[in-house]
Amino acid sequence: MSGALYDVIGVNYADLRKPDTRIAAMIHAALGAARTVLNVGAGAGSYEPNDRDVTAVEPSLEMIRKRPASAARAIQASAATLPFADKSFDAAMAILTVHHWPDKAAGLHELRRVTRGPIVLLTFDPAHRPWLIDYLPQLATLDATQMPQIGDYAQWLGDVHIFPVPVPWDCSDGFLYAYWRRPAAYLDPRIRSGSSSFWRIEEAEAGLARLKADLATGAWAARYADLMARDTYDAGYRLVVAKPAQAASTSTKPGQPRI
């Protein structure tokens, strides 16, 4: 995705996309003992650890302006051309951003080039089908066209481990499928404005009208009654952790970061 679109989305982004502490704990655990961390596609600074030396890279000037004064310094640049020397950072992270990169392979190769240790990505598995797709099937088409397949990450980064990221029912980060137990939220235009997917799909009105009707009649509650008893939901989000190449031959599969 171009920085220009995020210049528009950025209007409400910082208010709607507050990092969830449980997801943050999982990301930070995966960074291990790294002291210097590069955050690419950093946006307003969500999930950046405050106990490390973080350098942020973000193509959208509007998103950089949304970063709080206490956030790490941000450089306006793209993932495909990172302005750093080889192995400059102990670790790197990229949170819900890789699918927006015009050249994903180039961006991830750049992450590997400038990083000595682990690379931590929060992404989405396009093979997954959260319930919202029942109402907005065009989301599945969008996911399939812009999201890398999970198997692609091993081709780009080498030794990777994939962990499910359970989404809490009261998740504070308003990414696309975060409102899985709060379906009425999708009827709020302001809530939708915080997700880039709603800026990219067309003719969502019919599906949203059907969702509104099903909520009013109780059809949604009957169809998805099992969800209301859950505290977390596998909506398809995944943590991809790539270890450095030199560690691949001797490392064993790490324990899953706790959430």
C-alpha positions in Angstrom: 0.0 0.0 0.0 1.2 3.5 -0.8 2.1 5.9 2.0 -0.5 8.2 0.4 -3.4 6.0 1.5 -2.2 5.9 5.0 -2.0 9.7 4.9 -5.8 9.4 4.8 -6.3 6.5 7.2 -4.0 8.2 9.7 -6.7 10.7 10.7 -8.2 8.2 13.2 -5.6 5.6 13.3 -3.8 6.4 16.6 -7.2 6.5 18.4 -8.5 3.3 17.0 -5.4 1.2 16.9 -4.2 1.1 20.5 -1.8 -1.8 21.1 -3.2 -4.7 23.0 -1.0 -5.6 26.0 -1.5 -9.3 25.5 -0.5 -9.3 21.9 2.4 -6.9 22.8 3.7 -9.4 25.3 3.9 -12.1 22.6 5.7 -9.9 20.2 8.2 -8.6 22.8 8.9 -12.2 24.0 9.8 -13.2 20.4 12.3 -10.4 20.2 14.3 -12.2 22.9 17.3 -10.3 24.4 17.7 -7.9 21.5 18.7 -4.4 22.6 18.5 -2.6 19.3 15.3 -3.2 17.3 14.2 -2.0 13.9 10.5 -1.5 13.3 9.6 -1.4 9.6 6.2 -0.1 8.5 6.1 1.3 12.0 3.0 3.6 11.7 2.2 5.4 14.9 4.4 3.2 17.0 2.1 0.4 18.0 3.9 -2.5 19.8 7.3 -0.9 19.9 9.0 -2.0 23.1 9.8 0.9 25.4 12.7 -1.0 27.1 14.8 -1.3 23.9 16.6 1.0 21.5 14.1 1.2 18.7 14.5 2.8 15.2 11.3 3.1 13.2 10.9 3.2 9.5 7.6 4.5 8.0 6.8 5.7 4.4 3.7 7.8 5.4 4.5 11.3 6.7 1.0 11.5 8.2 1.6 8.3 10.2 5.0 9.7 11.4 3.2 12.8 12.6 0.8 10.6 14.6 3.6 9.1 16.7 3.7 10.4 20.3 6.5 12.5 21.5 7.8 9.6 23.6 8.0 7.2 20.6 11.2 6.2 19.0 12.7 8.3 16.2 11.2 7.6 12.8 12.8 7.7 9.4 10.6 8.2 6.3 11.7 5.3 4.0 10.3 2.1 2.5 11.1 -1.5 3.4 12.6 -2.3 0.0 15.4 0.3 0.4 16.4 0.4 4.1 19.0 3.1 4.7 21.2 1.0 7.1 24.4 -1.0 6.9 24.4 -4.8 7.0 23.6 -6.3 10.4 22.9 -3.0 12.0 20.2 -4.2 14.5 19.9 -7.0 17.0 16.3 -7.7 15.9 13.6 -6.4 13.6 9.8 -6.3 13.7 7.1 -5.6 11.2 3.5 -5.5 12.6 0.5 -6.0 10.2 2.4 -4.3 7.4 4.1 -6.7 5.1 0.9 -7.2 3.0 1.1 -3.5 2.1 4.6 -3.6 0.7 4.8 -3.3 -3.1 7.8 -5.7 -3.2 7.4 -8.1 -0.3 10.4 -10.2 -1.2 12.7 -7.2 -1.5 11.5 -5.8 1.8 12.0 -9.0 3.8 15.4 -9.6 2.2 16.3 -6.1 3.4 15.1 -6.9 6.9 17.3 -10.0 6.9 20.3 -7.9 5.5 20.2 -5.3 8.3 19.3 -7.7 11.2 21.7 -9.8 13.1 19.1 -11.7 15.1 15.4 -12.6 15.0 12.9 -11.0 12.7 9.3 -10.9 14.2 6.3 -10.4 11.9 2.7 -10.1 12.9 0.7 -11.1 9.9 -2.5 -12.9 8.7 -3.0 -16.3 7.1 -5.2 -15.7 4.0 -6.3 -19.4 4.1 -8.2 -18.5 7.3 -11.9 -17.5 7.1 -13.1 -15.4 10.0 -16.9 -15.0 10.3 -16.9 -11.5 8.9 -16.2 -12.9 5.5 -19.6 -14.5 5.6 -21.0 -11.0 5.2 -18.2 -9.4 3.2 -16.8 -12.1 0.9 -14.7 -9.4 -0.9 -12.5 -9.4 2.2 -11.4 -13.0 1.3 -10.5 -11.8 -2.2 -8.6 -8.9 -0.8 -6.7 -11.2 1.7 -5.9 -13.6 -1.1 -4.5 -10.9 -3.4 -2.5 -8.8 -0.9 -1.5 -11.2 1.9 1.5 -13.5 1.5 0.8 -17.2 1.9 2.2 -18.4 5.2 4.6 -20.7 3.3 6.2 -17.8 1.5 7.9 -16.5 4.6 10.3 -19.5 4.8 11.3 -18.9 1.2 12.1 -15.3 2.0 13.6 -15.6 5.5 14.8 -19.1 5.9 14.2 -20.8 9.2 10.9 -19.6 10.5 8.4 -20.7 13.2 4.8 -19.8 13.0 2.6 -19.2 16.1 -1.2 -18.5 16.3 -2.0 -15.2 17.9 -5.3 -15.5 19.8 -7.3 -12.3 19.6 -8.8 -11.3 23.0 -12.6 -10.6 22.9 -11.9 -7.1 24.3 -8.8 -6.4 22.1 -7.9 -2.7 22.2 -6.3 -2.8 18.8 -9.0 -2.2 16.2 -7.5 -4.3 13.3 -9.8 -5.9 10.8 -11.0 -9.0 12.7 -10.5 -7.6 16.2 -14.2 -7.1 16.8 -15.1 -10.8 16.5 -17.2 -10.8 19.7 -18.4 -7.2 19.2 -20.1 -7.5 15.8 -22.1 -4.2 16.0 -18.7 -2.4 15.9 -18.5 -3.1 12.2 -21.6 -1.0 11.6 -19.8 2.1 12.9 -18.1 4.0 10.1 -15.5 5.4 12.5 -14.5 1.9 13.6 -14.2 0.8 10.0 -12.0 3.8 9.2 -9.2 2.3 11.4 -8.8 -0.7 9.1 -7.1 -0.3 5.7 -9.2 -3.2 4.3 -12.4 -1.1 4.5 -10.7 1.5 2.4 -9.9 -1.0 -0.3 -13.1 -3.0 -0.7 -16.1 -1.7 -2.7 -19.8 -2.2 -2.3 -19.7 -3.2 1.4 -23.1 -1.7 2.1 -25.2 -4.8 1.2 -23.1 -7.0 3.5 -23.2 -4.6 6.3 -27.0 -4.2 5.9 -27.3 -8.0 6.2 -25.2 -8.0 9.3 -27.3 -5.2 10.8 -30.5 -7.2 10.1 -29.1 -10.4 11.5 -28.0 -8.6 14.7 -31.5 -7.1 15.1 -33.3 -10.4 14.5 -30.9 -12.5 16.6 -29.8 -14.5 13.6 -26.2 -13.6 14.1 -26.3 -14.6 17.8 -27.9 -18.0 16.9 -25.4 -18.7 14.1 -22.3 -17.8 16.1 -23.5 -18.6 19.6 -20.2 -20.5 20.4 -18.2 -17.3 19.9 -20.0 -15.6 22.8 -18.6 -18.1 25.3 -15.0 -17.6 24.2 -12.4 -15.2 25.6 -10.1 -15.5 22.6 -10.6 -16.4 18.9 -8.2 -17.6 16.2 -9.1 -15.1 13.6 -6.1 -16.1 11.4 -3.4 -13.8 12.8 0.1 -15.4 13.0 3.4 -14.5 14.5 6.2 -15.4 12.2 9.6 -15.6 13.9 12.7 -15.9 11.7 15.9 -16.9 13.4 19.3 -15.7 12.0 20.8 -18.1 9.4 23.8 -19.0 11.5 21.5 -20.2 14.3 19.3 -22.3 12.1 21.5 -25.4 12.2 21.9 -25.6 15.9 18.7 -24.1 17.3 15.7 -26.2 18.4 12.2 -25.1 17.9 11.5 -22.3 20.5 8.7 -22.4 22.9 5.7 -20.4 21.9 5.8 -16.8 23.1 3.2 -16.4 25.8 0.2 -14.2 25.4 
